[in-house]
Amino acid sequence: MTTIIRQYKESDLDGVMASWESASKVAHPFLLEEFLETERYNIPNVYLPNTDTWVAEVAGKVVGFIALMGNEVGAIFLDPMFQGAGIGRSLMDKAQELHETLEVEVFEANSIGRKFYDRYGFEPLAESIHAPTGQAVLRLKFVSK
């Protein structure tokens, strides 16, 4: 299975939204539908126009993406059917290639995301509460060695 990591273009929106939706259901079952509905609007209208976004494409289909705001990983989502195949790592490698130091916030209750960041080498920086959801979030940092 060959994966292509390339810059996002507008025609990728359906694939980005599908991968976000399917991955979010698995990683964030604790989020309320009201918050997810807001995010469904924000992704194409607020986030994508303001981030450096890269997609993972397999057999001509977008299966995941990473959105960067400078060295901040604003989002990384991968269709659960493709998780565990190194595609998430390839997306993070692209981010790391662009920025030596990376930071990310992950919901404490997102064990899938926390495990991924831990395996990649992120280290804890701080803990806070995500105001829109009331959920605890961990701020993590990766520094290339």
N, C-alpha and C positions, 0 to 999 in steps of 0.2 A: 504494500500500500504506500504509494508515493504521496507525500504531503508537500504542498506548496505554501510557503508563507509569503504573502504579498500585501501591499498597501490596499486598504479598503477603498471601494468605489461605490457610488450610489446604487448600482444594480445588485450589490451584495446585501442590501437591507433585509430582504426576506430571510436569507440564510443567517444573518446576524441575530435577527429577532427570534427565529426558530431555535437557534442554539442557546440563546439567553433563556428563553422560556423553558426548554426541556432541562437545562442544567440547573436553573433556579429552583424548579420544583423539587429536584433531588437534594440540592445543597441547602436550600432555604425553606423547608416546610413550615417553619415558625413564622414566616412573614405573612401579614394579612393581605387579603386580596385588594383592599383599598390602596395599600402601598404599592403593590405590584402594578395596579392599573395606572398609577401616577408614573411609575418607571416605564411602562409601555409607551407613554407619551414622551417622557423625557429622553429616552434613548435616541430616537431619530431626530427630535426637535431641539434638544439642548446638548446632550453629550456628544453624539457623533460629529456635529459641526465644529465642536471645540476641542477635539482630541486628535491625537496622532494614532489612528487605528489600523491594525494589521489583522488580516484574516488568515485562517488555515483552510486550505482547499484540498479536498480529496476527491478524485475522479470528477472534477469539474463542479463539485458542490461545496459551498461554505459550511464547515462543520464547527467552527469556533472563531473566537476573536480575542484580541487584547487591545484595550484603549488606554493610551498614555497621555497624561497631562504633565509634560516635562518628565521628570523621573518618577512620577507617581503613577502606579498602576491603578487606574480608575476602575477597570473591569477586566476580568479574564473569564471567559465562559467557553465551555466545550460541550458539544452534544454528548450526553452520557454514553451513547453507543460507541464513541471513539475515545473515551477516557481510558487511561492505562496503556496507551500505545505510543507514548512519548510526544504526542502532538502539543499538549499543554506545555511541556518542557521546551519544545521548539518555539512556541510563542514567547515564552519567558526569555529564552536565549536571544531572540530578536530584540526584546526590550533591553536586555543586558548589553547587547552589542551597541545599542544606541545610547545607553546611559550606564556608566560604571556602577553607580549607586542607585538602588531602587527602593521605594517605600510603597507600602500597601496597607489598607485597612481591611480586616476580615472579621465577620461576625464570630464571636466566641462560640456560638452554637453551630457554626458551619464546620463540622469535623472534617469533611472532605477537603475544603479549602485549606484549613489549618494544616492538615497532613501534607498536602501538596507543597505549601510554602515551606514547611519544616524540611521536607526532603530536598527542596531546591537550595536551602541554606539561609533562609530568612531568619532573623533573630528578633525577639520582642523588644519594642521600644517603650510602648505606653499602652494604657487601657483607658477606655472612656465609654460613654453611653451615646449611641446613635440617636440623636434627638427625634427624627421622624418615626422611629419604631420602638424606642425605649430599650433596644437590645444592646448588650455589651459588645464593644468592638475592640479588637487588638490592632495596634499599629505596629507593623513589622518593617525591618530594614534589611536589605541585602547589599553587601559590599563585595565587589569582586576581589579575589585574592591574587 
